[in-house]
Amino acid sequence: MIKLSVPHLAGNEKKYVGEAVDSTWIVPLGPFVDEFEKRLEGYLGTGHVVALSAGTAAIHLGLVMAGVKAGDEVICQSLTFSASCNPIVYLGARPVLVDSEETTWNMSPQALEEAIIDRHRLTGHYPAAIVVVHLYGMPAMMDEIMAVANRYSIPVVEDAAEALGSEYMGQRCGAIGLYGALSFNGNKIITTSGGGALVCPDAEADKRVKFLSTQAREDRPYYYHTTIGYNYRLSNVSAAIGCAQIEELQQRVERRRAIHQLYADGLENILGVKVHCNPTSDFDSNYWLSTILFDPEIIRRTPDETRMFLLERGIETRLIWRPMHMQPVFADSPYYGRDCAQRIFENGLCLPSGSSLTDGEIVKVISAIKDALS
Ligand SMILES: *Cc1c(COP(=O)(O)O)cnc(C)c1O
């Protein structure tokens, strides 16, 4: 079976986990957590990263830190995984969903501004925060999005769960917005078995996130609380795996980029199929997943029919995230934009992209796609 994306061990996982166990640091926190944070900070070129138990927890705390409260409205990209949006509801706030643009498939800056202006007109308030996603690793149009956000003084939380290693105008994704969330779930570009991190703007925010994520215990000899806390820190054992994984991160990114290039070259002559988005001098994706878009006027199989055809040949593919404004659970959320996200959902397909796949396996996928569509 050629899988979509599976964990790829780096080499030192066993050694570091063994050290963590031998030192009895198997409880939350410990030297590997500090080391993992230091390595992430070095990679991202920023001083303030807090390791957490999940990417979802990172988005949740990013919104808490951005000041989101019950009754607020928070803007979220509609074309994403539900974990981008759920933490808005955890806080008693209301998601306002925004369409994508066609180039990167991420939040449309025009639809964003339209939403901000209209919510202000209807409620008398500006949204409390913006969650922008770098879907499948592809950087969103951050210059335009940050310009809109700054015009209305709205903090931006970057959901960079899929985008560790992606770059935008010389910055790493996750370090562009006020806060940035990373995920180390099993299928992401690197994994800690389960985990995440929040990229913070300064030392004070970093300290506050560490405080909130460890049950908000005040510095006293007894337990004393002035605020609601969370149990969201990463364990030392997970961080040990993360320390091994990050040693291989740049190779993993380069391998996924090479896989994307193989698809781009191998599929370029198939009429009605477009491999999603080549890098430019302004940005580069980590190509966590390579994706293609079908022209339904030309292609005679739907993405789901193609998925089933490929599955019979032992190749796993996946449909695009179904937009949040098309999910029953968010049916009451306002939506701004047109049908870009919906069309990408209906016509797109994610291809096997794991960094452990061989060139031969990618060639096999390409020829199976050609068979499916000829
Ligand atoms: C994986 C993912 C998350 C959630 O990360 P977890 O570590 O699984 O909690 C959030 N947003 C996006 C876009 C993701 O792909």
The ligand as a MOL file (V3000), in Angstrom:
LIG
                    3D

  0  0  0     0  0            999 V3000
M  V30 BEGIN CTAB
M  V30 COUNTS 15 15 0 0 0
M  V30 BEGIN ATOM
M  V30 1 C -3.5090 18.6730 12.2620 0
M  V30 2 C -4.1210 19.9950 12.1900 0
M  V30 3 C -4.5410 20.6860 13.3420 0
M  V30 4 C -4.5730 20.0690 14.7030 0
M  V30 5 O -3.3760 19.5940 15.1840 0
M  V30 6 P -3.3940 18.4110 16.2850 0
M  V30 7 O -1.9720 18.3430 16.7060 0
M  V30 8 O -3.8670 17.1800 15.5840 0
M  V30 9 O -4.2950 18.8280 17.3800 0
M  V30 10 C -5.0370 21.9610 13.1960 0
M  V30 11 N -5.1610 22.5440 11.9900 0
M  V30 12 C -4.7940 21.9170 10.8640 0
M  V30 13 C -4.9290 22.6350 9.5730 0
M  V30 14 C -4.2850 20.6210 10.9220 0
M  V30 15 O -3.9470 19.9870 9.8010 0
M  V30 END ATOM
M  V30 BEGIN BOND
M  V30 1 1 1 2
M  V30 2 1 2 3
M  V30 3 2 2 14
M  V30 4 1 3 4
M  V30 5 2 3 10
M  V30 6 1 4 5
M  V30 7 1 5 6
M  V30 8 2 6 7
M  V30 9 1 6 8
M  V30 10 1 6 9
M  V30 11 1 10 11
M  V30 12 2 11 12
M  V30 13 1 12 13
M  V30 14 1 12 14
M  V30 15 1 14 15
M  V30 END BOND
M  V30 END CTAB
M  END
